[in-house]
């Protein structure tokens, strides 16, 4: 049974790292959930304060994932079309075998999205797309850091389990 908990927990961690880049899948809450699932192993005693702090980190990552790209767009005078375009561009970049598609896709998508708002103002669309892109990358960086921190916590308790065997 312990092997099943470890396997489920590890799969959640892999999904958490995938969720850092993929829209619609939030990485930090999945990383927290991986730690919670690891806590179901009877030989492990993960302190409550670790669960609470890691849960708060997961929640903060989830909230930042929603608001940081929009903040970057607003900071650079973009619109909701740019935000939507960046998410569509990200999906396209992930699905098609374009080198660095997850980086290029959001920028191109935001640019095209801004052109839907005003097709004649390419300068403003480029400026807003850059802001969306910066916000999007900042969100990825923050979430990657949070998921990595929770992974280190997970690895510590997994190591404690291995040593106790």
C-alpha positions as CSV (number, residue, x, y, z in Angstrom):
1,X,0.0,0.0,0.0
2,X,2.9,2.3,0.8
3,X,4.2,1.9,-2.7
4,X,0.9,3.0,-4.1
5,X,1.0,6.2,-2.0
6,X,4.5,6.9,-3.1
7,X,3.7,6.3,-6.8
8,X,0.5,8.5,-6.6
9,X,2.5,11.2,-4.9
10,X,5.3,11.1,-7.5
11,X,2.8,11.2,-10.4
12,X,1.3,14.4,-8.7
13,X,4.8,15.9,-8.6
14,X,5.3,15.2,-12.3
15,X,1.9,16.8,-13.0
16,X,2.9,19.8,-10.8
17,X,6.0,20.5,-12.9
18,X,3.9,20.1,-16.1
19,X,1.3,22.4,-14.5
20,X,3.9,25.1,-14.1
21,X,3.9,25.5,-17.9
22,X,0.5,24.3,-19.0
23,X,-2.6,26.5,-18.6
24,X,-5.5,25.1,-16.7
25,X,-3.3,22.9,-14.5
26,X,-1.9,24.7,-11.5
27,X,1.4,23.3,-10.4
28,X,1.7,24.5,-6.8
29,X,-1.5,23.0,-5.5
30,X,-0.6,19.7,-7.2
31,X,2.8,19.8,-5.5
32,X,1.2,20.4,-2.1
33,X,-1.2,17.5,-2.8
34,X,1.8,15.3,-3.6
35,X,3.1,16.1,-0.1
36,X,-0.3,15.4,1.4
37,X,-0.5,12.0,-0.3
38,X,3.0,11.2,0.8
39,X,1.7,11.9,4.4
40,X,-0.7,9.0,4.1
41,X,2.3,6.6,4.6
42,X,1.9,5.4,8.2
43,X,5.7,5.4,8.9
44,X,6.0,9.0,8.1
45,X,5.2,11.8,10.4
46,X,5.0,15.0,8.5
47,X,4.4,17.9,11.0
48,X,1.2,19.8,10.7
49,X,3.1,23.1,10.4
50,X,4.8,21.8,7.3
51,X,1.5,20.9,5.7
52,X,0.0,24.3,6.6
53,X,3.0,26.3,5.3
54,X,3.2,24.2,2.1
55,X,-0.5,24.6,1.6
56,X,-0.2,28.3,1.9
57,X,2.6,28.3,-0.6
58,X,0.5,26.2,-3.0
59,X,-2.4,28.6,-2.6
60,X,-0.2,31.6,-3.2
61,X,1.2,30.0,-6.3
62,X,-2.3,29.4,-7.6
63,X,-3.4,33.0,-7.0
64,X,-0.3,34.4,-8.5
65,X,-0.7,32.2,-11.5
66,X,-4.1,33.9,-12.1
67,X,-3.1,37.5,-11.5
68,X,0.6,38.0,-12.5
69,X,0.0,37.7,-16.3
70,X,-2.9,40.1,-16.1
71,X,-0.8,42.5,-14.1
72,X,2.0,42.4,-16.7
73,X,-0.6,43.1,-19.4
74,X,-2.1,46.0,-17.5
75,X,1.3,47.4,-16.6
76,X,2.1,47.6,-20.4
77,X,-1.4,48.9,-21.3
78,X,-2.7,45.6,-22.7
79,X,-6.2,44.2,-22.8
80,X,-8.0,41.0,-22.0
81,X,-7.5,40.0,-25.7
82,X,-3.8,39.9,-25.1
83,X,-4.2,37.7,-22.0
84,X,-6.5,35.3,-23.8
85,X,-4.2,35.3,-26.8
86,X,-1.2,34.5,-24.7
87,X,-3.0,31.4,-23.3
88,X,-4.0,30.3,-26.7
89,X,-0.4,30.8,-27.9
90,X,0.9,28.8,-25.0
91,X,-1.4,25.9,-25.9
92,X,-0.3,26.1,-29.5
93,X,3.3,26.3,-28.5
94,X,3.0,23.2,-26.3
95,X,1.0,21.2,-28.8
96,X,3.1,21.9,-31.9
97,X,6.8,20.8,-32.1
98,X,8.1,24.4,-32.3
99,X,11.5,24.9,-30.5
100,X,10.8,26.9,-27.4
101,X,7.1,27.0,-28.3
102,X,6.0,27.5,-24.7
103,X,8.0,30.7,-24.8
104,X,7.3,32.0,-28.3
105,X,3.6,31.0,-28.3
106,X,2.4,33.3,-25.5
107,X,4.1,36.3,-27.0
108,X,2.8,35.7,-30.6
109,X,-0.7,34.8,-29.1
110,X,-0.7,38.0,-27.1
111,X,0.3,40.1,-30.1
112,X,-2.4,38.5,-32.3
113,X,-4.9,39.0,-29.5
114,X,-4.1,42.7,-29.2
115,X,-4.5,43.0,-32.9
116,X,-8.0,41.8,-32.6
117,X,-8.7,44.8,-30.4
118,X,-7.1,47.3,-32.9
119,X,-5.6,45.8,-36.0
120,X,-4.0,49.1,-37.1
121,X,-1.9,49.8,-34.0
122,X,0.9,47.3,-34.3
123,X,3.2,49.3,-31.9
124,X,0.7,49.2,-29.1
125,X,0.0,45.5,-29.8
126,X,3.7,44.7,-29.6
127,X,4.1,46.7,-26.4
128,X,1.1,45.0,-24.8
129,X,2.2,41.6,-26.0
130,X,5.6,42.2,-24.4
131,X,3.9,43.0,-21.1
132,X,1.8,39.9,-21.3
133,X,4.8,37.9,-22.1
134,X,6.8,39.3,-19.2
135,X,3.9,38.7,-16.8
136,X,3.5,35.2,-18.1
137,X,7.2,34.4,-17.7
138,X,7.2,35.9,-14.2
139,X,4.2,33.7,-13.2
140,X,6.0,30.6,-14.6
141,X,9.2,31.5,-12.7
142,X,7.3,32.0,-9.4
143,X,5.4,28.8,-9.8
144,X,8.5,26.9,-10.8
145,X,10.2,28.1,-7.6
146,X,7.3,27.2,-5.4
147,X,6.9,23.7,-7.0
148,X,10.7,23.2,-6.6
149,X,10.5,24.2,-3.0
150,X,7.6,21.8,-2.3
151,X,9.5,19.1,-4.2
152,X,12.5,19.6,-1.9
153,X,10.2,19.2,1.0
154,X,8.7,16.1,-0.5
155,X,12.1,14.7,-1.2
156,X,13.2,15.2,2.4
157,X,10.2,13.2,3.7
158,X,10.6,10.6,1.0
159,X,14.3,10.2,2.1
160,X,13.1,9.9,5.7
161,X,10.8,7.0,4.6
162,X,13.7,5.3,2.7
163,X,16.0,5.6,5.8
164,X,13.3,4.2,8.1
165,X,13.0,1.0,6.1
